[in-house]
Amino acid sequence: MEKRYVIFLNGEYKYSQEFMDKLVSEYAVCFCADGGANFAFKYGKMPEVIIGDLDSVEKNVLEYYKSKNVLIKKFPKDKDFTDFELILEEIYKINKNKNYTEKIFVVGGFGKRLDMTLSNLFIMEKYKNLVFLQENEEIFYAEKSFALKNKKECEFSIIPISEKVEKLTLKGFKFETDKLDVKRESSRLVSNVIVENEASVEFENGKLIIILKKNNKNLLY
């Protein structure tokens, strides 16, 4: 099984232990952004690296991870990048490839602060392989057509973040479209439902944030 990157941010955590144990398996490599280390500790997960100014990490958590020889990189509080982006650059450096395309899963990415939630969402435009996870949701970025398999009955929403999405065709959904042009301010692409085992999202130009939600606690990835 391939290596899986998981990033713990310092947002809200409403994940079950079962969810976290499946996500952070023996193949996972974990990174913590500052206070995200508190939650990695809570769920019994061992990070590879903790990055940030360390003002949000509980003292006992930091001392514990130091005793386990976890790499800790402290940065000044006043810096040009968020702790999250510093972690992403670290992952890209490890892979020595700016076009690194394997999925990077992120937990604790939302809640607490609206500014950080929005910043985390829009950073997907730069780091296109991010997948934000809630207990029963995954949120990802798309700027080219894609297919979805075995997602029947999942709720599905599209949030355009470009000025316009051109010639959008949805197949395998409750509400389908055929070469529809949609402006960014439109709300007609939310609260759809996948009704086939294979569904497709095709478009010629545009940038999208996709929210995929399942009504039970089964993991989506």
SETI-302920 format. One record per residue (C-alpha): residue number from 1; residue in one letter; x, y, z negated. Coordinates in nm, 2 decimals. Last residue first. Layout:
REM SETI-302920
ATOM NUM A X Y Z
...
***
This chain:
REM SETI-302920
ATOM 221 Y -1.18 0.78 -0.05
ATOM 220 L -1.54 0.82 -0.15
ATOM 219 L -1.54 0.68 -0.50
ATOM 218 N -1.87 0.54 -0.61
ATOM 217 K -2.03 0.75 -0.89
ATOM 216 N -2.37 0.78 -0.73
ATOM 215 N -2.54 1.04 -0.51
ATOM 214 K -2.25 1.07 -0.27
ATOM 213 K -2.12 1.41 -0.16
ATOM 212 L -1.91 1.52 0.13
ATOM 211 I -1.82 1.89 0.15
ATOM 210 I -1.64 1.99 0.47
ATOM 209 I -1.46 2.33 0.50
ATOM 208 L -1.45 2.42 0.87
ATOM 207 K -1.23 2.61 1.11
ATOM 206 G -1.35 2.67 1.47
ATOM 205 N -1.31 2.58 1.83
ATOM 204 E -1.43 2.30 2.05
ATOM 203 F -1.65 2.10 1.82
ATOM 202 E -1.73 1.73 1.74
ATOM 201 V -1.84 1.59 1.41
ATOM 200 S -1.91 1.22 1.43
ATOM 199 A -2.11 0.96 1.24
ATOM 198 E -2.06 0.59 1.20
ATOM 197 N -2.26 0.39 0.95
ATOM 196 E -2.56 0.60 1.04
ATOM 195 V -2.79 0.83 0.84
ATOM 194 I -2.54 1.09 0.72
ATOM 193 V -2.74 1.36 0.54
ATOM 192 N -2.74 1.74 0.58
ATOM 191 S -2.75 1.99 0.29
ATOM 190 V -2.55 2.27 0.45
ATOM 189 L -2.51 2.35 0.82
ATOM 188 R -2.79 2.60 0.86
ATOM 187 S -2.63 2.86 0.63
ATOM 186 S -2.50 3.09 0.90
ATOM 185 E -2.26 3.36 0.80
ATOM 184 R -1.97 3.20 0.99
ATOM 183 K -2.15 3.20 1.32
ATOM 182 V -2.26 2.87 1.48
ATOM 181 D -2.25 2.78 1.84
ATOM 180 L -2.44 2.45 1.91
ATOM 179 K -2.31 2.19 2.15
ATOM 178 D -2.58 1.95 2.05
ATOM 177 T -2.69 1.93 1.69
ATOM 176 E -2.82 1.66 1.46
ATOM 175 F -3.02 1.69 1.14
ATOM 174 K -3.04 1.35 0.98
ATOM 173 F -2.69 1.27 1.09
ATOM 172 G -2.53 1.01 1.31
ATOM 171 K -2.42 1.26 1.57
ATOM 170 L -2.33 1.63 1.51
ATOM 169 T -2.22 1.84 1.81
ATOM 168 L -2.07 2.19 1.75
ATOM 167 K -2.01 2.38 2.07
ATOM 166 E -1.81 2.67 1.91
ATOM 165 V -1.77 2.74 1.54
ATOM 164 K -1.76 3.12 1.48
ATOM 163 E -1.58 3.38 1.28
ATOM 162 S -1.37 3.11 1.11
ATOM 161 I -1.45 2.98 0.76
ATOM 160 P -1.75 2.77 0.86
ATOM 159 I -1.89 2.58 0.56
ATOM 158 I -2.02 2.23 0.66
ATOM 157 S -2.23 2.02 0.43
ATOM 156 F -2.29 1.64 0.41
ATOM 155 E -2.49 1.43 0.17
ATOM 154 C -2.39 1.07 0.18
ATOM 153 E -2.66 0.82 0.28
ATOM 152 K -2.42 0.64 0.52
ATOM 151 K -2.05 0.71 0.46
ATOM 150 N -1.92 0.39 0.61
ATOM 149 K -1.73 0.56 0.88
ATOM 148 L -1.68 0.94 0.95
ATOM 147 A -1.54 1.07 1.27
ATOM 146 F -1.34 1.39 1.35
ATOM 145 S -1.33 1.69 1.58
ATOM 144 K -1.06 1.95 1.52
ATOM 143 E -1.01 2.24 1.27
ATOM 142 A -1.11 2.04 0.96
ATOM 141 Y -1.06 2.10 0.59
ATOM 140 F -1.15 1.88 0.29
ATOM 139 I -1.39 1.85 0.00
ATOM 138 E -1.46 1.52 -0.17
ATOM 137 E -1.75 1.46 -0.40
ATOM 136 N -1.87 1.21 -0.65
ATOM 135 E -1.64 1.25 -0.95
ATOM 134 Q -1.49 1.57 -0.79
ATOM 133 L -1.20 1.54 -0.55
ATOM 132 F -1.02 1.81 -0.35
ATOM 131 V -0.86 1.66 -0.04
ATOM 130 L -0.56 1.84 0.10
ATOM 129 N -0.42 1.75 0.45
ATOM 128 K -0.46 2.09 0.61
ATOM 127 Y -0.21 2.28 0.39
ATOM 126 K -0.24 2.63 0.54
ATOM 125 E -0.61 2.64 0.59
ATOM 124 M -0.65 2.43 0.28
ATOM 123 I -0.52 2.72 0.08
ATOM 122 F -0.87 2.87 0.12
ATOM 121 L -1.02 2.63 -0.13
ATOM 120 N -0.75 2.67 -0.39
ATOM 119 S -0.77 3.05 -0.37
ATOM 118 L -1.15 3.04 -0.40
ATOM 117 T -1.12 2.82 -0.72
ATOM 116 M -0.84 3.04 -0.85
ATOM 115 D -1.04 3.36 -0.82
ATOM 114 L -1.35 3.19 -0.96
ATOM 113 R -1.17 3.09 -1.28
ATOM 112 K -1.28 2.81 -1.52
ATOM 111 G -1.41 2.58 -1.24
ATOM 110 F -1.24 2.41 -0.94
ATOM 109 G -0.92 2.22 -0.86
ATOM 108 G -0.91 1.99 -1.15
ATOM 107 V -0.82 1.70 -0.92
ATOM 106 V -0.63 1.72 -0.59
ATOM 105 F -0.56 1.44 -0.35
ATOM 104 I -0.29 1.48 -0.09
ATOM 103 K -0.37 1.30 0.23
ATOM 102 E -0.08 1.21 0.45
ATOM 101 T 0.00 1.47 0.72
ATOM 100 Y 0.35 1.61 0.65
ATOM 99 N 0.42 1.85 0.94
ATOM 98 K 0.67 2.05 0.73
ATOM 97 N 0.87 1.74 0.70
ATOM 96 K 1.15 1.67 0.45
ATOM 95 N 0.92 1.44 0.26
ATOM 94 I 1.04 1.55 -0.07
ATOM 93 K 1.04 1.91 0.05
ATOM 92 Y 0.68 1.88 0.16
ATOM 91 I 0.59 1.75 -0.18
ATOM 90 E 0.78 2.04 -0.35
ATOM 89 E 0.62 2.29 -0.13
ATOM 88 L 0.28 2.16 -0.24
ATOM 87 I 0.38 2.18 -0.60
ATOM 86 L 0.49 2.55 -0.56
ATOM 85 E 0.15 2.61 -0.39
ATOM 84 F -0.03 2.48 -0.69
ATOM 83 D 0.18 2.68 -0.93
ATOM 82 T 0.07 2.99 -0.75
ATOM 81 F 0.32 3.17 -0.53
ATOM 80 D 0.49 3.51 -0.54
ATOM 79 K 0.61 3.50 -0.90
ATOM 78 D 0.54 3.68 -1.23
ATOM 77 K 0.51 3.41 -1.49
ATOM 76 P 0.87 3.30 -1.42
ATOM 75 F 0.91 2.94 -1.32
ATOM 74 K 0.98 2.62 -1.52
ATOM 73 K 1.05 2.29 -1.34
ATOM 72 I 1.00 1.99 -1.56
ATOM 71 L 1.11 1.65 -1.44
ATOM 70 V 0.96 1.38 -1.66
ATOM 69 N 1.23 1.22 -1.88
ATOM 68 K 0.97 1.03 -2.10
ATOM 67 S 1.08 1.24 -2.40
ATOM 66 K 1.01 1.55 -2.19
ATOM 65 Y 0.67 1.42 -2.12
ATOM 64 Y 0.59 1.39 -2.49
ATOM 63 E 0.74 1.73 -2.57
ATOM 62 L 0.52 1.90 -2.30
ATOM 61 V 0.21 1.73 -2.43
ATOM 60 N 0.29 1.81 -2.79
ATOM 59 K 0.34 2.18 -2.70
ATOM 58 E 0.01 2.21 -2.50
ATOM 57 V 0.07 2.32 -2.15
ATOM 56 S -0.09 2.65 -2.06
ATOM 55 D 0.22 2.89 -2.08
ATOM 54 L 0.44 2.64 -1.88
ATOM 53 D 0.55 2.90 -1.62
ATOM 52 G 0.47 2.63 -1.36
ATOM 51 I 0.57 2.28 -1.24
ATOM 50 I 0.54 1.94 -1.40
ATOM 49 V 0.70 1.66 -1.20
ATOM 48 E 0.66 1.29 -1.16
ATOM 47 P 0.36 1.28 -1.37
ATOM 46 M 0.26 0.99 -1.60
ATOM 45 K -0.11 0.93 -1.65
ATOM 44 G -0.29 0.85 -1.98
ATOM 43 Y -0.61 1.03 -1.90
ATOM 42 K -0.56 1.29 -2.17
ATOM 41 F -0.19 1.33 -2.07
ATOM 40 A -0.28 1.40 -1.71
ATOM 39 F -0.53 1.64 -1.85
ATOM 38 N -0.28 1.84 -2.05
ATOM 37 A -0.04 1.83 -1.76
ATOM 36 G -0.29 2.02 -1.55
ATOM 35 G -0.20 2.31 -1.78
ATOM 34 D 0.12 2.38 -1.57
ATOM 33 A 0.05 2.24 -1.23
ATOM 32 C 0.10 1.87 -1.26
ATOM 31 F 0.23 1.63 -1.00
ATOM 30 C 0.15 1.26 -0.98
ATOM 29 V 0.29 0.99 -0.75
ATOM 28 A 0.03 0.72 -0.70
ATOM 27 Y 0.12 0.36 -0.60
ATOM 26 E 0.06 0.22 -0.95
ATOM 25 S -0.29 0.36 -0.94
ATOM 24 V -0.40 0.72 -1.00
ATOM 23 L -0.73 0.72 -0.81
ATOM 22 K -0.86 0.40 -0.96
ATOM 21 D -0.76 0.49 -1.31
ATOM 20 M -0.90 0.84 -1.27
ATOM 19 F -1.24 0.72 -1.17
ATOM 18 E -1.26 0.46 -1.44
ATOM 17 Q -1.15 0.72 -1.70
ATOM 16 S -1.45 0.93 -1.59
ATOM 15 Y -1.40 1.27 -1.44
ATOM 14 K -1.55 1.59 -1.56
ATOM 13 Y -1.23 1.79 -1.56
ATOM 12 E -1.25 2.17 -1.50
ATOM 11 G -0.95 2.35 -1.37
ATOM 10 N -0.58 2.33 -1.46
ATOM 9 L -0.46 2.14 -1.16
ATOM 8 F -0.35 1.78 -1.15
ATOM 7 I -0.21 1.68 -0.81
ATOM 6 V -0.22 1.33 -0.67
ATOM 5 Y 0.01 1.19 -0.40
ATOM 4 R -0.05 0.84 -0.27
ATOM 3 K 0.23 0.60 -0.17
ATOM 2 E 0.13 0.35 0.09
ATOM 1 M 0.00 0.00 0.00
***
